[in-house]
Amino acid sequence: MQVTEEIISCAICREPRTHSTKWKKQLKRCERCGLMFNRLEVAIDYTINQQVRITSEIRNKYMKYANRDYRLISNELKDIGTILEIGGGYGFLSDLIVSEHGNIKYVHFELNFELRRMHESNGYRIIETLEPSLCPDLIIMGHCLEHIPDAPEYIKNLLTIYPCAKIILFQTNPEGFIPKYLPWFWYGWSFDQHYYHFSIKSLKCLMEQIGMELASLKYYKLHQEPSFSPKGAVKLSLMLLNIFITNERSDAYMVKFKRRICS
């Protein structure tokens, strides 16, 4: 008797043709927009899961990320009055932006209790709910959207509350060379934390539903940390391979969307 696969429609385009990947049965892919989603429940409480203990190792590591991200978005910060960052982690990116653009008002939306206290002590305004009166010019979500179980509805709600805000997303790229052809070695999947893995096409499809359009797109490479271990050797191999990978074959991207018409 032939076993038929359970039909689960895509959360973005509602396409019923979604199929499990050959190497991970819980990972399904939409045949229309390329959205990939994890069928397993992710049980993480983001209010308490991160301890704020910034060692020199953590500072060096996350400052690399922040400098990389700032280089990617620095040209997008002209004429920006207020930025809302959702899930900004240790806040190194916000520190860089504020130091370079002192006229920008920066607001953090953060669930983690300790991170909220840290951002407040650093002089940032913290919000715990999306306040309609805030009116940000730009929203930044850095590797955050994939952690939200109802991410498509969350984005729609977010950009309904802030209809004139532009939005910048940093995302892993499931269509890149390494995740596509060497999926067993790519740490970007993170099945213990990620509900979704967004292709560019899936995000464009989602944003078009709420009147947003693609404004800019830049690809980049995820950071690998080789070490003297079998896992470290794999990361070294991927790092060397990444030297030859460019543009849409890269394993991460920064994308900016703006409203088609905003009164």
Sequence and secondary structure as in RCSB ss.txt:
>XXXX:A:sequence
MQVTEEIISCAICREPRTHSTKWKKQLKRCERCGLMFNRLEVAIDYTINQQVRITSEIRNKYMKYANRDYRLISN
ELKDIGTILEIGGGYGFLSDLIVSEHGNIKYVHFELNFELRRMHESNGYRIIETLEPSLCPDLIIMGHCLEHIPD
APEYIKNLLTIYPCAKIILFQTNPEGFIPKYLPWFWYGWSFDQHYYHFSIKSLKCLMEQIGMELASLKYYKLHQE
PSFSPKGAVKLSLMLLNIFITNERSDAYMVKFKRRICS
>XXXX:A:secstr
          TTT  S EEE SS TTEEEETTT  EEE S     TTTS      HHHHHHHHHHHHHHHHHHGG
G TT  EEEEES TT HHHHHHHHH TT EEEEE   HHHHHHHHHTT EEESS  TT   SEEEEES GGG TT
HHHHHHHHHHHSTT EEEEEEE TTSHHHHH GGG TT  TTT SEE  HHHHHHHHHTTTEEEEEEEEE     
  SSHHHHHHHHHHHHHTT  GGGSSEEEEEEEESS  
